[in-house]
């Protein structure tokens, strides 16, 4: 089993166009880029999790094969607006060999997806409904959606637990997607091999307007779920305020409720501006708070084998 991180950024990618904040500036200096978050899970089947507007670029950069299954987590554009780029696979093979790609989403999410891409249902994709708490049907891997709260504009949002078994070898991945909280925490979330966790900010903001998860609050979930290998951070934004940055007044910049601080000293952790700084801080936090497994910063194109 393997996870390929096609994209690891938030809805507007990083660095953002025309933004001169400390985070975007540092990323440009280093040549770093994060496209919209999307995963490819390879096991008994190839599963594409979310397909945002960057899908064509991501497919080309990673020489991506046709997925056996597509999972859509919710009805925000950065998670499904690239679905028509899957036409590349249909257009480049004989018509009589094509079969539509099964696409799973909740009924509420499908209402939004079909408004935009209803003309593709039955030809490019096959509509299949995901029901939270119920393993989806028609797959070799066991895939179970779980309900997430990502606000009123994403009423159909879910995360997915993906499990694959070959003989005595059993692997489990928990992917949260975007969320602010969970209505309930089913036992299936506990003790996965790894978690792919949204961390839109380092620090929980005073006002969580977009209903996202911060690393600060994510530590609570990681502590309860206890991943065996670790937690991989995705959906990273530039919304944290970097002390001294003249751009902290921008709309996207949010003041922290109470900055995550190191035990003992009480000093806030510095706000990371790039991947290396993120990893340094994640390592410190992991040690300081005795976090189960490692905390790992992802990058676009990162491949993680699970054995």
Secondary structure, 3 states (H helix, E strand, C coil): CEEEEEECECCCCECCCCCCCHHHHHHHHHCCCECECEEEEECCCEEEECCCCCHHHHHHHHCCCCCCEEECCCCCHHHCCCHHHHHHHHHCCCHHHCCCEEEEECHHHHHHHHHHHHHHECCCEEEEECCCCCECCCCCCEEEEEECECCHHHCCCEEEEEEEEECCEEEEEEECCCCCECCCCCHHHCCCCEEEEECCECCCECCCCCCCCEHHHHHHHHHHHCCCCEEEEECECCCECCCCCCCCCCCCCECECCCCECCCCCCECCCCCCHHHHHHHHHHHHHHCCCCCEEEECCCCCEEECC
